[in-house]
């Protein structure tokens, strides 16, 4: 189920880390201390990997989706994988 700006804004601190999923690998990691980080999840060689797209609220839901879909994100992902 896709996230809404309201869901992201009102994500609560629970004392544990948890993840809210959007679509196409975009997730919001909410930390026990209240930090919110956008992550792009993908698989490489059968293993799950994650790429940080920035912190909420500096990066909005709309901007996180744009970054996930952008050619720049794909370019940096390919470069990162080639450098490993």
N, C-alpha and C positions, 0 to 999 in steps of 0.2 A: 504494500500500500504506500502510495506516495506521501511524503511529508508535506505539511503546510507550514507557513511562516509562524502561525500561532502555536502549533505543536512544538516547533523548535524553540521559540521564545519562552514557552512555559515548561520546558523540560526541567524536572525537579532534581535536586540533589538528594540521593538516597543513601549515601554512605558507601556505596559500591559503584564501580565503573559499570556502565551499560551502554548499549548501542541502539540507535534508532535507524532503521533502514529506509532508504528512499527508493531508488530504482537504478538499474544498470550499474550496480557496484558502489553507489554513493551512500555513505553512512555518516551519522553524527555520533561521535564517541563522547559521552558525558562522563566526566571523571568524578570520583568520590568527593573531590574538593570543589566541584562546580564548573570546572573548565569544559568548554565545548569545542571539539576539533572535528573538522570535516575530513573524512578519509575516502579515498577511492580504493576499493578492493578489487583485485584481479587474481588470476591464476597464471603461474608460469612454471612450466615443467612439473605440473601436478601439485604444486604447492601454492597456498594462498599467500599473497603479498599485499601490502598496503602502501599507499602514497598519500601523504598529508597534502591537503588543498588549502589549509589555512584555518584560522580560529573564528568561531562565531562570537560576537556579532560583527567583527571586522569584515568577515566574508559572509554575505547573506546567503540564504538558500538559493536564490536565483543565480547569484555569482558562482556558488559552488557547483551548480548544475552546468553553468557555462564553462567553468574550468574543466569539469569532467569531460565535457563533450568537445572541447577545443582541440585544434590541431597542435597547439603548443603543449598541452598536457601529453598528447600522444608522442610528440617529438621528444620531450624530456623523459618519458617513460622508456622509449626505445634507447635513448642515449644512456640512461641509467642501467638498463639491462645489458647493453653492450660493454659498459665499463666494469661490470662485475666479474 
